[in-house]
Amino acid sequence: MSELEFDRLLDAVRTAIAPPAREDFMLASLPLFNRPPRAANDNGLVWPLIPFPEGWNAAC
């Protein structure tokens, strides 16, 4: 292996193990929400609790 090939190999390894670029600029461009966004179909009313009929069960 020549010295030039060795230097290229070292450069490739340095590039591969280098710390990632700072992500501060990416975080600065993200939108910030003070509250979670509302669903598109949210009419703002509280839904009533409808119990299952006697003998019915539910499982997820």
C-alpha positions in Angstrom: 0.0 0.0 0.0 1.5 3.3 -1.0 1.6 6.4 1.2 -1.1 8.1 -0.9 -3.5 5.1 -0.5 -2.8 5.0 3.2 -3.6 8.7 3.5 -6.8 8.2 1.6 -7.7 5.4 3.9 -7.0 7.5 7.0 -9.2 10.3 5.5 -12.0 7.9 4.9 -11.8 6.5 8.4 -11.7 10.0 9.9 -14.7 11.0 7.9 -16.6 7.8 8.9 -16.0 8.2 12.7 -16.1 12.0 12.9 -18.8 13.3 15.2 -22.0 14.3 13.3 -22.5 17.9 12.3 -24.1 20.0 15.0 -27.9 19.7 14.9 -28.6 23.0 16.6 -29.5 24.6 13.3 -32.0 21.8 12.6 -33.6 22.2 16.0 -33.9 25.9 15.6 -36.0 25.5 12.4 -38.5 23.1 14.0 -41.9 24.6 14.9 -42.6 24.8 18.6 -46.0 24.1 20.0 -47.2 25.4 23.4 -50.1 23.0 23.3 -50.8 19.9 21.1 -52.5 20.6 17.9 -56.2 20.0 17.7 -57.5 17.1 15.6 -59.2 18.1 12.4 -62.5 16.6 13.4 -62.5 17.9 17.0 -65.8 19.7 17.6 -64.7 20.6 21.2 -67.5 18.6 22.8 -66.9 16.0 25.5 -68.1 12.6 24.2 -70.5 10.8 26.5 -69.6 7.5 28.1 -71.7 4.8 26.5 -71.3 1.6 28.5 -71.3 -1.8 26.9 -74.5 -3.8 27.2 -74.7 -6.4 29.9 -72.5 -9.4 29.2 -70.4 -7.6 26.5 -66.6 -7.2 26.9 -63.9 -5.4 25.1 -60.2 -6.2 24.8 -57.3 -4.6 22.8 
